[in-house]
Amino acid sequence: MKVSDFGLTAIVIALAGTMAGCASALFLALLEGVTTFRESHSTIVYLLPLGGFALGLIYDRFGKEIAGGSELVVLRRTEGGPAIPFRLAPMVLAGTLLTHLFGGSAGREGTGVQMGACLADTAFHRLRIDPSHRQHVLAAGVAAGFGSVFGTPIAGAIFAIEVVRGSVRELRLLPASLVAAAIGDRVTTALGVHHASYPQITVATLTFSLVGKLVLIGTALGLTALVFIEGIRRIKQFGKLTIKTLPFRLAIGGAFIVIAWRIVGSSEYLGIGTTVIGRSFTAPQGPSVFAWKIAFTAITLGSGFIGGEVTPLFFIGAAMGSALAHLLGIPIEVGAGVGLVALFGAAAKSPVAMTVMAVELMGPAIFPYALFVTAVATLMSARRSLYR
């Protein structure tokens, strides 16, 4: 790498972090606004089928090249190809906000990752940097997007490396990812965004009895990751076979969400569900809580609505972890804490990033528990992953 190339690439990496931080701040502020509006005007959920139909028309007309979303970003990292279309950033932002406004069950990390990668790739191509440096820039965009959305820059940097599941050569991208993620997180915070806070976990020393119980929790979470992944994929496949046009798939999926919402009689399974995540640390949640969230999220994302999987998996994992911890006689906050990170770690095959995230969110004492449970869950989920 020439000195001039190195300097230009470093500038783009810093720029990627800054742009991702600004984009995440805008997104999180707007997301809070649409969530507050929906919660105070719950009848808007009845418009989810109509909103899905409109979203489908937009994506059917302008979004075919970006339909892969996060998978498109991963493919550009691993296989190269043309620049990520710039319209991905505004479209995924608007699509996610529409999904949440009308009550779809989705997350937010996919939006942050896609916007970060898209903005970084756009800057890379506009400045005509040597193609051999593209992986550094894309990894920086992914890291900054993920880290700034959750306020976990180190986990974001590791996630950008780990999600590709390449060789140890991927570690060469870690410095760029760390720099961009740190900048993105600082920018988002400086713009007044406050991330969710979690209790700091303090637990006793590991014992053989506790290890056995953690194995059970990790096994249950790993199997749940399989159910979640396969549920979304099967719904997608069935929808494409039976309903050929995207607008109608989204409209029908939205109708099923509305029906399920009325059957359950609760709005807790709409949107990202941060209230239930917080409650899982103080009280055990029943099996119906995480079962319904799996169903709502699988229908939402399987139908084609826009959004991420991380926060719904945080919801499901924390609720399941607290329920199993209560059943097994271990502290509820420990079960909720390890469940929060282990389920997504298994589903995305990113156990190291999620272990680090646990430490960033809940303190260093949770490290051995999060590492152990996430490793078990990842092994139990076999080779299935949210991303190709």
Backbone hydrogen bonds, N-H to C=O, Kabsch-Sander energy under -0.5 kcal/mol:
donor,donor_aa,acceptor,acceptor_aa,energy
6,F,2,K,-3.1
7,G,3,V,-2.6
8,L,4,S,-2.2
9,T,5,D,-2.7
10,A,6,F,-2.5
11,I,7,G,-2.0
12,V,8,L,-2.2
13,I,9,T,-2.4
14,A,10,A,-2.4
15,L,11,I,-2.6
16,A,12,V,-2.8
17,G,13,I,-2.1
18,T,14,A,-2.1
19,M,15,L,-3.0
20,A,16,A,-2.6
21,G,17,G,-2.2
22,C,18,T,-2.3
23,A,19,M,-2.8
24,S,20,A,-2.8
25,A,21,G,-2.2
26,L,22,C,-2.4
27,F,23,A,-2.7
28,L,24,S,-3.1
29,A,25,A,-2.1
30,L,26,L,-2.4
31,L,27,F,-2.9
32,E,28,L,-2.2
33,G,29,A,-1.7
34,V,30,L,-2.7
35,T,31,L,-2.3
36,T,32,E,-2.3
37,F,33,G,-2.2
38,R,34,V,-2.4
39,E,35,T,-2.5
40,S,36,T,-1.5
41,H,37,F,-1.0
41,H,38,R,-0.5
44,I,41,H,-2.1
45,V,42,S,-1.8
46,Y,43,T,-1.4
47,L,44,I,-1.8
48,L,45,V,-2.1
51,G,47,L,-3.1
52,G,48,L,-2.8
53,F,49,P,-2.2
54,A,50,L,-2.3
55,L,51,G,-2.5
56,G,52,G,-2.5
57,L,53,F,-2.1
58,I,54,A,-2.0
59,Y,55,L,-2.5
60,D,56,G,-2.6
61,R,57,L,-1.6
62,F,58,I,-3.0
63,G,59,Y,-1.5
66,I,63,G,-0.9
67,A,64,K,-0.8
69,G,66,I,-1.5
71,E,68,G,-1.7
73,V,69,G,-1.5
74,V,70,S,-2.2
75,L,71,E,-2.6
76,R,72,L,-2.2
77,R,73,V,-1.7
78,T,74,V,-2.1
79,E,75,L,-3.4
80,G,75,L,-0.6
80,G,76,R,-0.9
88,L,85,P,-2.0
89,A,86,F,-1.4
91,M,87,R,-2.1
92,V,88,L,-2.8
93,L,89,A,-1.8
94,A,90,P,-2.6
95,G,91,M,-2.9
96,T,92,V,-2.1
97,L,93,L,-2.0
98,L,94,A,-2.4
99,T,95,G,-2.2
100,H,96,T,-2.3
101,L,97,L,-2.6
102,F,98,L,-1.9
103,G,100,H,-0.6
104,G,99,T,-3.2
106,A,104,G,-1.0
107,G,308,G,-2.4
112,G,108,R,-1.8
113,V,109,E,-3.0
114,Q,110,G,-2.4
115,M,111,T,-2.5
116,G,112,G,-2.5
117,A,113,V,-2.6
118,C,114,Q,-2.4
119,L,115,M,-2.7
120,A,116,G,-2.1
121,D,117,A,-2.7
122,T,118,C,-2.3
123,A,119,L,-2.1
124,F,120,A,-2.3
125,H,121,D,-2.3
126,R,122,T,-2.4
127,L,123,A,-2.0
128,R,125,H,-0.6
129,I,124,F,-1.7
133,H,130,D,-2.4
134,R,131,P,-1.7
137,V,133,H,-1.6
138,L,134,R,-2.9
139,A,135,Q,-2.6
140,A,136,H,-2.0
141,G,137,V,-2.2
142,V,138,L,-2.5
143,A,139,A,-2.6
144,A,140,A,-2.6
145,G,141,G,-2.2
146,F,142,V,-2.7
147,G,143,A,-2.8
148,S,144,A,-2.1
149,V,145,G,-1.4
150,F,146,F,-1.5
151,G,147,G,-1.6
152,T,147,G,-1.5
156,G,152,T,-2.2
157,A,153,P,-2.2
158,I,154,I,-2.2
159,F,155,A,-2.8
160,A,156,G,-1.9
161,I,157,A,-0.9
161,I,158,I,-0.5
162,E,158,I,-3.2
163,V,159,F,-2.6
164,V,161,I,-0.7
165,R,161,I,-0.5
165,R,162,E,-1.0
166,G,161,I,-0.5
170,E,167,S,-2.1
171,L,168,V,-1.8
172,R,169,R,-1.7
173,L,170,E,-2.2
174,L,171,L,-1.6
177,S,173,L,-2.1
178,L,174,L,-2.9
179,V,175,P,-2.4
180,A,176,A,-2.4
181,A,177,S,-2.6
182,A,178,L,-2.4
183,I,179,V,-2.3
184,G,180,A,-2.9
185,D,181,A,-2.4
186,R,182,A,-2.2
187,V,183,I,-2.6
188,T,184,G,-2.3
189,T,185,D,-2.3
190,A,186,R,-2.6
191,L,187,V,-1.6
192,G,189,T,-1.9
193,V,188,T,-1.7
195,H,193,V,-0.5
198,Y,361,L,-0.5
201,I,199,P,-0.6
201,I,362,M,-2.1
211,V,207,T,-2.6
212,G,208,F,-2.1
213,K,209,S,-1.8
214,L,210,L,-2.4
215,V,211,V,-2.1
216,L,212,G,-1.6
217,I,213,K,-2.1
218,G,214,L,-2.9
219,T,215,V,-2.6
220,A,216,L,-2.4
221,L,217,I,-2.4
222,G,218,G,-2.4
223,L,219,T,-2.3
224,T,220,A,-1.9
225,A,221,L,-2.2
226,L,222,G,-1.6
227,V,223,L,-2.1
228,F,224,T,-2.7
229,I,225,A,-2.7
230,E,226,L,-2.7
231,G,227,V,-2.4
232,I,228,F,-2.1
233,R,229,I,-2.2
234,R,230,E,-2.8
235,I,231,G,-2.0
236,K,232,I,-2.3
237,Q,233,R,-2.7
238,F,234,R,-2.9
239,G,235,I,-2.6
240,K,236,K,-2.4
241,L,237,Q,-1.8
242,T,238,F,-2.2
243,I,239,G,-3.0
244,K,242,T,-0.5
249,R,245,T,-1.8
250,L,246,L,-2.6
251,A,247,P,-2.1
252,I,248,F,-2.6
253,G,249,R,-2.6
254,G,250,L,-2.6
255,A,251,A,-2.0
256,F,252,I,-2.1
257,I,253,G,-1.8
258,V,254,G,-2.3
259,I,255,A,-2.4
260,A,256,F,-2.6
261,W,257,I,-2.7
262,R,258,V,-2.0
263,I,259,I,-2.4
264,V,260,A,-2.7
265,G,261,W,-2.0
266,S,261,W,-0.7
270,L,267,S,-1.5
271,G,104,G,-1.0
277,I,273,G,-1.5
278,G,274,T,-2.3
279,R,275,T,-2.0
280,S,276,V,-1.8
281,F,277,I,-0.5
281,F,278,G,-1.0
282,T,279,R,-1.4
283,A,279,R,-1.9
285,Q,319,A,-0.6
289,V,286,G,-1.4
290,F,286,G,-0.8
291,A,287,P,-2.0
292,W,288,S,-2.4
293,K,289,V,-1.5
294,I,290,F,-2.0
295,A,291,A,-1.9
296,F,292,W,-2.9
297,T,293,K,-2.4
298,A,294,I,-2.7
299,I,295,A,-2.2
300,T,296,F,-2.2
301,L,297,T,-2.8
302,G,298,A,-2.1
303,S,299,I,-1.7
304,G,300,T,-0.7
305,F,300,T,-2.0
308,G,107,G,-0.5
313,L,309,E,-2.1
314,F,310,V,-2.5
315,F,311,T,-2.5
316,I,312,P,-2.8
317,G,313,L,-2.9
318,A,314,F,-2.9
319,A,315,F,-2.4
320,M,316,I,-2.6
321,G,317,G,-2.8
322,S,318,A,-2.3
323,A,319,A,-1.9
324,L,320,M,-2.6
325,A,321,G,-2.4
326,H,322,S,-2.1
327,L,323,A,-2.0
328,L,324,L,-2.4
329,G,325,A,-1.0
330,I,325,A,-2.4
334,V,331,P,-0.5
335,G,331,P,-1.8
336,A,332,I,-2.8
337,G,333,E,-2.2
338,V,334,V,-2.6
339,G,335,G,-2.1
340,L,336,A,-2.2
341,V,337,G,-1.1
342,A,338,V,-2.7
343,L,339,G,-1.4
345,G,341,V,-2.3
346,A,342,A,-2.2
347,A,343,L,-2.2
348,A,344,F,-2.8
349,K,345,G,-0.5
350,S,345,G,-2.0
354,M,350,S,-2.0
355,T,351,P,-1.8
356,V,352,V,-2.4
357,M,353,A,-2.3
358,A,354,M,-2.0
359,V,355,T,-1.6
360,E,356,V,-2.5
361,L,357,M,-2.5
362,M,358,A,-3.0
363,G,359,V,-1.8
366,I,363,G,-1.2
367,F,364,P,-1.7
370,A,366,I,-2.9
371,L,367,F,-2.7
372,F,368,P,-2.1
373,V,369,Y,-2.5
374,T,370,A,-2.4
375,A,371,L,-2.0
376,V,372,F,-2.3
377,A,373,V,-2.7
378,T,374,T,-2.4
379,L,375,A,-2.2
380,M,376,V,-2.4
381,S,377,A,-1.4
382,A,379,L,-1.3
384,R,381,S,-1.4
386,L,347,A,-2.2
